[in-house]
Amino acid sequence: MLYIVLLLVLAALGLLVTALITGTSLWAWVSIGLSVLAGLLLLVDWLRRRKGADTAGPADEDSADSSDAEGSEDSEDSDGEKGEAVPAEKDAEQTALIPATGELGDPAEVPEPEIGKQASEAGPKSEAKAVRDTPPGVEETAPEDLEVVKDLEDEVVVVDEYPRYHLVDCGWLSGRDTIPIGVGEARQLGFTPCARCGPDAVLAAAHR
């Protein structure tokens, strides 16, 4: 329908241009007639579409009402099934809460898992071992003490695979195998002074 209206409009426009060029009023009247015909066709098409929409409306409402009714029935059925299943679940929970003993009200003692005991006992030991294996910090040696210490041959001790050198009576050395070495040599090999016993300060003070 729209294509026909479009063709009529184009024909009317062409006839109007022809009337203007030739000066003939007949073509102008024919152009007006075609324009009126195109308008009538548009009106008829609009009325037909509106009538189709009015007839489709009640059918859609009926289908929507039927679907709502079916949905409410399904929800009622599901609610009924759930209502029957709830007491069974409650009974199962109450049964699970009854202690596994010969008499009710006398709960059995649950033994502590052996693995948990071993882990709890091993925890402090492993932490203490980690703290013990951690070397002390580095002593902050004063520049004047460093000038005295770097050429000394006084004996200090080191522990294999640890980066510090210590005085012989350092508390961190308890229970460890030590290696005696000169303090100057220890520094040349890359060892650093222990912050716990402070060997640089002690040796520098002794030589002053």
C-alpha positions as CSV (number, residue, x, y, z in Angstrom):
1,M,0.0,0.0,0.0
2,L,2.8,2.4,0.9
3,Y,4.5,1.8,-2.4
4,I,1.3,2.7,-4.3
5,V,0.9,5.9,-2.3
6,L,4.6,6.8,-3.0
7,L,4.1,6.2,-6.8
8,L,0.9,8.4,-6.8
9,V,2.8,11.2,-5.0
10,L,5.6,11.1,-7.5
11,A,3.2,11.1,-10.4
12,A,1.4,14.1,-8.9
13,L,4.7,15.9,-8.5
14,G,5.6,15.2,-12.1
15,L,2.3,16.4,-13.4
16,L,2.6,19.6,-11.3
17,V,6.0,20.3,-12.8
18,T,4.6,19.7,-16.3
19,A,1.7,22.0,-15.7
20,L,4.1,24.7,-14.5
21,I,6.3,24.3,-17.6
22,T,3.5,24.0,-20.3
23,G,1.1,26.5,-18.6
24,T,-1.8,23.9,-18.9
25,S,-4.2,23.9,-16.0
26,L,-5.4,20.3,-16.8
27,W,-2.2,18.7,-15.6
28,A,-2.4,20.7,-12.4
29,W,-5.9,19.4,-11.7
30,V,-4.8,15.8,-12.5
31,S,-1.9,16.3,-10.0
32,I,-4.3,17.5,-7.3
33,G,-6.5,14.4,-8.0
34,L,-3.6,12.1,-7.6
35,S,-2.6,13.7,-4.4
36,V,-6.1,13.4,-3.0
37,L,-6.2,9.7,-4.0
38,A,-2.9,9.1,-2.2
39,G,-4.3,10.7,0.9
40,L,-7.4,8.5,0.8
41,L,-5.2,5.4,0.4
42,L,-3.2,6.4,3.5
43,L,-6.4,6.9,5.5
44,V,-7.7,3.5,4.5
45,D,-4.5,1.8,5.4
46,W,-4.4,3.5,8.8
47,L,-8.0,2.4,9.6
48,R,-7.2,-1.1,8.6
49,R,-4.1,-1.3,10.9
50,R,-6.1,0.2,13.8
51,K,-8.9,-2.4,13.4
52,G,-6.3,-5.2,13.4
53,A,-4.7,-3.9,16.6
54,D,-8.1,-3.7,18.3
55,T,-9.0,-7.3,17.4
56,A,-5.5,-8.6,18.6
57,G,-5.8,-6.9,22.0
58,P,-8.5,-9.1,23.6
59,A,-6.8,-12.3,22.3
60,D,-3.5,-11.2,24.0
61,E,-5.4,-10.5,27.3
62,D,-7.1,-13.9,27.2
63,S,-3.8,-15.7,26.7
64,A,-2.1,-13.6,29.5
65,D,-5.0,-14.5,31.9
66,S,-4.7,-18.2,31.1
67,S,-0.9,-18.2,31.6
68,D,-1.3,-16.4,35.0
69,A,-3.9,-19.0,36.1
70,E,-1.5,-21.8,35.1
71,G,1.4,-20.2,37.0
72,S,-0.7,-19.8,40.2
73,E,-1.7,-23.5,40.0
74,D,1.9,-24.5,39.6
75,S,3.0,-22.4,42.5
76,E,0.2,-23.9,44.7
77,D,1.4,-27.4,43.7
78,S,5.0,-26.6,44.5
79,D,4.0,-25.0,47.8
80,G,2.1,-28.1,48.7
81,E,5.0,-30.3,47.9
82,K,7.4,-28.1,49.9
83,G,4.9,-28.1,52.8
84,E,5.0,-31.9,52.9
85,A,8.8,-32.1,52.6
86,V,9.6,-29.6,55.4
87,P,8.5,-31.9,58.3
88,A,10.6,-34.7,56.9
89,E,13.7,-32.4,56.8
90,K,13.0,-31.3,60.4
91,D,12.7,-34.9,61.5
92,A,16.1,-35.7,59.8
93,E,17.7,-32.8,61.6
94,Q,16.3,-33.8,65.0
95,T,17.5,-37.3,64.4
96,A,21.0,-36.0,63.5
97,L,21.1,-34.0,66.7
98,I,20.6,-37.1,68.9
99,P,24.0,-38.0,70.4
100,A,25.5,-41.3,69.3
101,T,25.3,-43.0,72.8
102,G,23.5,-45.8,74.4
103,E,21.3,-43.4,76.4
104,L,19.7,-40.0,75.4
105,G,21.1,-36.9,77.1
106,D,24.5,-38.5,77.7
107,P,26.8,-37.2,74.9
108,A,29.8,-39.3,74.1
109,E,33.2,-37.7,74.5
110,V,34.9,-37.0,71.2
111,P,38.6,-37.8,71.4
112,E,40.9,-35.0,70.2
113,P,42.5,-36.0,66.8
114,E,46.0,-37.1,67.2
115,I,47.1,-35.0,64.2
116,G,45.7,-31.9,65.9
117,K,47.7,-32.7,69.0
118,Q,50.9,-33.3,67.1
119,A,50.4,-30.0,65.2
120,S,49.7,-28.1,68.4
121,E,52.7,-29.5,70.1
122,A,55.0,-29.1,67.1
123,G,53.9,-25.4,66.5
124,P,55.8,-23.8,69.4
125,K,58.8,-26.0,68.8
126,S,59.0,-25.1,65.1
127,E,58.6,-21.4,65.9
128,A,61.4,-21.6,68.5
129,K,63.6,-23.4,66.1
130,A,63.0,-20.8,63.4
131,V,63.9,-18.0,65.8
132,R,67.0,-19.8,66.9
133,D,68.2,-20.4,63.3
134,T,67.7,-16.7,62.4
135,P,71.1,-14.9,62.7
136,P,71.3,-11.7,64.8
137,G,71.3,-8.3,63.2
138,V,74.4,-6.4,62.1
139,E,76.2,-4.2,64.6
140,E,76.4,-0.6,63.6
141,T,80.1,0.0,63.9
142,A,81.3,3.6,64.5
143,P,83.8,4.9,61.9
144,E,86.6,5.3,64.5
145,D,86.0,1.7,65.8
146,L,86.1,0.4,62.2
147,E,89.6,2.0,61.7
148,V,90.8,0.1,64.8
149,V,89.2,-3.2,64.1
150,K,89.8,-3.8,60.4
151,D,93.5,-4.5,60.9
152,L,93.3,-6.5,64.2
153,E,94.1,-10.1,64.5
154,D,92.1,-10.7,67.7
155,E,90.2,-13.9,67.6
156,V,86.5,-14.0,67.0
157,V,84.3,-17.0,66.0
158,V,82.0,-17.7,63.1
159,V,79.4,-20.3,62.4
160,D,79.3,-22.2,59.1
161,E,76.7,-20.9,56.7
162,Y,75.9,-17.8,58.9
163,P,77.1,-14.3,58.0
164,R,78.1,-12.9,61.4
165,Y,81.2,-13.0,63.5
166,H,80.9,-13.1,67.3
167,L,82.8,-12.8,70.5
168,V,83.5,-16.2,72.1
169,D,81.0,-15.6,74.9
170,C,78.1,-14.5,72.6
171,G,74.8,-16.0,73.8
172,W,73.6,-16.8,70.3
173,L,76.5,-19.4,69.9
174,S,75.0,-21.7,72.6
175,G,75.1,-25.3,71.3
176,R,76.7,-24.4,67.9
177,D,79.9,-25.5,66.3
178,T,82.2,-22.4,66.0
179,I,85.3,-21.6,63.9
180,P,87.9,-19.3,65.3
181,I,89.2,-16.6,63.0
182,G,90.9,-13.2,63.2
183,V,88.5,-10.2,63.1
184,G,90.4,-8.5,60.3
185,E,90.3,-11.7,58.2
186,A,86.6,-12.2,59.0
187,R,85.8,-8.8,57.6
188,Q,87.9,-9.4,54.5
189,L,85.9,-12.7,53.9
190,G,82.6,-10.7,54.1
191,F,81.5,-11.5,57.6
192,T,79.7,-8.8,59.5
193,P,79.7,-8.1,63.3
194,C,76.9,-9.5,65.5
195,A,74.6,-6.9,66.9
196,R,74.0,-9.1,70.0
197,C,77.5,-9.2,71.4
198,G,78.9,-6.2,69.5
199,P,82.5,-7.5,68.8
200,D,83.7,-4.3,67.0
201,A,82.9,-2.0,69.9
202,V,84.4,-4.4,72.5
203,L,87.6,-5.0,70.6
204,A,88.1,-1.3,69.7
205,A,87.6,-0.3,73.3
206,A,90.1,-2.9,74.5
207,H,92.8,-1.7,72.1
208,R,92.3,2.0,73.0
